[in-house]
């Protein structure tokens, strides 16, 4: 009996789209709030490592984005 991963795949796709939209808004300078604590998210760049960090003060939301140099 084959396993049905369609629901899991859809949730992952939805999550990716939501994170991509959030990053676009932040890069445009718009204020975005954490879904959990409703505090503003901040972006910090580590140019040597090539990583951008998006997080709230409490740490509820924490995303890492690799970028090319």
C-alpha positions as CSV (number, residue, x, y, z in Angstrom):
1,X,0.0,0.0,0.0
2,X,1.6,3.3,-1.1
3,X,2.0,6.1,1.4
4,X,0.2,9.4,0.7
5,X,2.5,12.3,1.4
6,X,0.3,14.9,-0.4
7,X,-0.9,16.6,2.8
8,X,2.7,16.8,4.2
9,X,4.0,18.2,0.9
10,X,1.3,20.8,0.8
11,X,2.1,22.0,4.4
12,X,5.8,22.2,3.5
13,X,5.0,24.2,0.3
14,X,2.7,26.5,2.2
15,X,5.3,27.1,4.9
16,X,8.0,27.8,2.3
17,X,5.7,30.4,0.5
18,X,4.9,32.1,3.9
19,X,8.6,32.4,4.8
20,X,9.5,33.7,1.3
21,X,6.7,36.3,1.6
22,X,7.9,37.3,5.0
23,X,11.5,37.7,3.8
24,X,10.4,39.8,0.9
25,X,8.5,42.2,3.2
26,X,11.5,42.5,5.6
27,X,13.9,43.2,2.7
28,X,11.6,46.0,1.6
29,X,11.9,47.5,5.0
30,X,8.4,46.7,6.2
31,X,7.7,45.7,9.8
32,X,6.7,42.1,10.3
33,X,5.6,40.6,13.6
34,X,6.3,37.2,15.1
35,X,3.2,35.0,14.9
36,X,3.7,33.8,18.5
37,X,4.7,36.9,20.5
38,X,3.7,39.7,18.1
39,X,7.1,41.4,18.5
40,X,8.8,42.9,15.5
41,X,11.2,40.7,13.6
42,X,14.7,41.8,12.9
43,X,17.2,40.9,10.2
44,X,20.9,40.6,10.9
45,X,23.6,39.7,8.3
46,X,26.7,37.7,8.8
47,X,28.5,38.6,5.6
48,X,31.6,36.3,6.3
49,X,29.4,33.3,6.8
50,X,26.9,34.3,4.0
51,X,23.9,34.0,6.3
52,X,21.0,36.3,7.1
53,X,19.2,35.7,10.4
54,X,15.6,36.7,11.0
55,X,14.3,36.5,14.6
56,X,12.2,38.1,17.3
57,X,13.6,39.2,20.6
58,X,12.1,36.2,22.5
59,X,13.4,33.7,19.9
60,X,10.0,32.3,19.0
61,X,10.8,32.9,15.3
62,X,14.2,32.1,14.0
63,X,15.0,31.7,10.3
64,X,18.4,31.4,8.6
65,X,18.9,32.2,5.0
66,X,22.1,31.5,3.1
67,X,23.0,34.0,0.4
68,X,25.6,34.1,-2.3
69,X,28.4,36.5,-2.3
